[in-house]
């Protein structure tokens, strides 16, 4: 069994108590909130106290808290996230409908952030303390300070309204029109990714500068190897270790930021689903969206851990 596989199995084993803890936290927050599932189910129908009592008894809301938690976990293991109080439809159906769009937006934004940060960070490091470096540092600092929703509004005003290059909102399925999908997703993806790209650019620049100052780089260049070969084969691979760690944390920002971005651009993803559920008092949907997002964040960080080991063979070889 390879070292990567052993570490992967170890990480997966650690995910079990972590996910149980997340589920417990969400369960307790929702149970001690002011939202009553029975009242939410009968909203607008003026139920009698007996109807409310019968609903709570039928759905186990009167059971002791540990019993309700055990039933909740059992339902989750069977893929049951509950029933929407508004639509009376299973929450899992709404989540599976909205999740693909959020994943498209998140990973498109992640790809843009990675490309921009690599190009910007490496360019700044190679031209250290010269004009390109100064420009990139100013731009990245501005990007860190700029909120994603503010960038989204600026893009809508100038690129969509004034220039008409992109739609102001809405969503087109890529199966219907890939060009239309790309147009509807470009502005949201850039608005979501630019703050992350700005942060990663600064981290990549620092990591590459540290590698460029090491003896092996000077020795390789002094032996006649072209600088671009040294940077591409050795420097960049070693310098990617720290940015990869930060990237895993930034994925959580992208998933959370998608809530605001989807609302601004009227995208029917997980963010809009949760906002609508909060406004309409639909606790089961809110709970389902939060759990799905948390699970996605945990899985992505597991993938980042594996990539971290693949990029850094010294850690892989040192692992017992």
GUTOR-984592 format. One line per 3 residues: number of its first residue (from 0); their letters; for each residue y, x, z of C-alpha. Coordinates in steps of 0.2 Angstrom, whole numbers. Each point is the difference from the previous one (the first is absolute). Layout:
N
NUM> a> Y/X/Z; ...;
END
This chain:
320
0> xxx> 0/0/0; 17/7/-5; 14/3/12;
3> xxx> 11/-13/-9; -14/-13/2; -2/4/18;
6> xxx> 18/-1/3; 1/-16/-10; -14/-8/11;
9> xxx> 9/5/15; 17/-8/-5; -9/-16/-5;
12> xxx> -8/0/17; 17/1/8; 6/-14/-11;
15> xxx> -11/-13/9; 9/1/17; 17/2/-8;
18> xxx> -2/-16/-10; -7/-9/15; 16/6/9;
21> xxx> 11/-7/-14; -9/-16/0; 1/-2/19;
24> xxx> 19/4/-1; 3/-13/-14; -11/-13/9;
27> xxx> 10/2/16; 17/0/-8; -4/-16/-10;
30> xxx> -8/-9/15; 15/4/11; 13/-5/-13;
33> xxx> 9/-16/1; -9/-7/-15; -13/-13/4;
36> xxx> -14/-1/-14; -3/-18/4; 19/-5/-2;
39> xxx> 1/11/-15; -15/-9/-8; 8/-17/4;
42> xxx> 18/4/-4; 9/-15/-7; -14/-12/4;
45> xxx> 5/-4/18; -17/2/8; -5/-8/16;
48> xxx> -4/11/16; -18/-6/-3; 0/7/-18;
51> xxx> 7/16/6; -13/2/14; -14/-5/-12;
54> xxx> 6/13/-13; 1/14/13; -18/-4/7;
57> xxx> -7/-1/-18; 7/17/-4; -4/9/16;
60> xxx> 18/1/6; -5/-6/17; -13/14/3;
63> xxx> 3/15/11; 9/14/-9; -14/12/-1;
66> xxx> -11/-13/-8; 14/-4/-13; 1/18/-3;
69> xxx> -18/2/-3; 0/-15/-12; 15/7/-9;
72> xxx> -9/17/-3; -15/-9/-6; 10/-10/-12;
75> xxx> 8/15/-7; -17/9/-3; -4/-15/-10;
78> xxx> 16/1/-10; 8/-15/8; 18/2/4;
81> xxx> 3/-18/5; 8/-15/-9; 18/-2/-5;
84> xxx> 8/-13/10; 12/-4/-15; -12/0/-15;
87> xxx> -17/-4/9; -7/14/-11; -10/15/7;
90> xxx> 12/15/4; -11/12/-9; 3/-9/-16;
93> xxx> 19/2/1; -2/18/6; -12/5/-15;
96> xxx> 13/-9/-12; 15/10/7; -8/16/4;
99> xxx> -2/7/-17; 18/-1/-4; 5/9/16;
102> xxx> -13/14/-4; 7/1/-17; 18/2/7;
105> xxx> -5/12/14; -10/12/-11; 12/0/-14;
108> xxx> 13/4/12; -11/13/8; -3/8/-17;
111> xxx> 19/1/-4; 3/7/17; -13/14/-2;
114> xxx> 6/5/-18; 18/0/5; -3/10/16;
117> xxx> -11/13/-8; 12/3/-15; 15/0/11;
120> xxx> -7/10/15; -8/14/-11; 16/1/-11;
123> xxx> 11/2/16; -12/13/7; -1/10/-15;
126> xxx> 19/0/-2; 3/2/18; 19/0/6;
129> xxx> 5/-1/-18; 8/-15/-9; -16/-10/-4;
132> xxx> -5/2/18; 17/-6/7; 0/-15/-12;
135> xxx> -17/-5/5; 3/2/18; 16/-11/-1;
138> xxx> -9/-13/-10; -15/0/12; 11/-2/15;
141> xxx> 9/-14/-8; -17/-8/-3; -6/2/18;
144> xxx> 16/-9/6; -1/-14/-13; -10/-16/6;
147> xxx> -12/-7/-13; 7/-17/0; 17/7/-4;
150> xxx> -7/10/-15; -9/-16/-5; 17/-10/0;
153> xxx> 9/14/-10; -14/1/-13; 0/-19/-2;
156> xxx> 19/0/-2; 2/15/-12; -17/1/-10;
159> xxx> -5/-18/0; 17/-10/0; 12/11/-8;
162> xxx> -11/10/-12; -14/-13/-2; -13/13/-1;
165> xxx> -12/-8/12; -2/-17/7; 8/-5/17;
168> xxx> -17/-5/7; -16/-9/-3; -17/6/-4;
171> xxx> -11/1/-16; -18/3/1; -5/16/-9;
174> xxx> -15/-9/-8; 13/-11/-9; 13/13/-5;
177> xxx> -1/18/6; 18/3/-6; 6/-15/9;
180> xxx> -9/6/16; 7/17/-2; 18/-7/-1;
183> xxx> -2/-12/15; -8/14/11; 12/15/-5;
186> xxx> 15/-4/11; -10/-6/15; -11/16/-1;
189> xxx> 15/12/-1; 9/-9/14; -15/1/11;
192> xxx> -4/18/-5; 17/9/0; 2/2/19;
195> xxx> -18/7/1; 3/11/-15; 16/7/8;
198> xxx> -9/4/17; -15/8/-9; 11/10/-11;
201> xxx> 7/9/15; -17/3/8; -7/7/-17;
204> xxx> 15/11/-2; -2/7/18; -19/3/-2;
207> xxx> 2/8/-17; 13/12/6; -11/5/14;
210> xxx> -14/4/-12; 11/9/-12; 5/12/14;
213> xxx> -18/5/4; -7/17/-5; -13/-6/-11;
216> xxx> 13/-8/-12; 10/16/-2; -17/9/-3;
219> xxx> -6/-12/-13; 17/0/-9; 1/19/2;
222> xxx> -17/2/-8; 6/-8/-16; -5/-19/2;
225> xxx> 13/-12/-7; 10/-8/15; -4/-18/-7;
228> xxx> -19/5/1; 2/6/18; 10/-16/5;
231> xxx> -12/-12/-9; -17/8/6; 4/6/17;
234> xxx> 17/-4/7; 0/-18/-4; -17/-3/7;
237> xxx> 3/8/16; 17/-8/2; -7/-17/-2;
240> xxx> -8/-1/17; 15/-5/10; 7/-13/-13;
243> xxx> -17/-8/-1; 0/-3/19; 17/-8/-1;
246> xxx> -5/-10/-16; -13/-9/10; 13/-6/12;
249> xxx> 12/-5/-14; -13/-11/-7; 3/-11/15;
252> xxx> 18/0/-4; -4/-6/-18; -11/-14/6;
255> xxx> 13/-6/13; 15/3/-12; -9/-11/-13;
258> xxx> 3/-15/11; 19/2/-3; -1/5/-18;
261> xxx> -12/-14/-5; 12/-12/7; 15/7/-9;
264> xxx> -8/0/-17; -10/-16/3; -17/8/-2;
267> xxx> -14/-11/7; -9/13/10; -5/3/18;
270> xxx> 18/2/6; 6/-16/-8; -15/-9/7;
273> xxx> 3/6/18; 19/-5/-1; -4/-17/-6;
276> xxx> -14/-2/13; 13/5/14; 13/-12/-7;
279> xxx> -12/-14/-1; -9/3/17; -17/5/-7;
282> xxx> -8/12/13; -17/2/-8; 8/7/-16;
285> xxx> 12/12/9; -15/6/10; -10/2/-16;
288> xxx> 13/10/-9; 3/11/15; -18/4/2;
291> xxx> -3/4/-18; 16/11/-1; -6/10/16;
294> xxx> -18/2/-8; 8/6/-16; 10/13/10;
297> xxx> -15/6/9; -10/2/-16; 14/9/-9;
300> xxx> 1/12/14; -18/4/-1; 2/4/-18;
303> xxx> 14/11/4; -11/9/13; -13/4/-13;
306> xxx> 13/6/-12; 7/11/13; -17/8/2;
309> xxx> -3/2/-18; 17/9/-2; -2/11/15;
312> xxx> -18/8/-1; 4/11/15; 0/-15/11;
315> xxx> -16/-7/-9; -9/16/3; 5/2/18;
318> xx> -6/-17/4; -17/0/9;
END
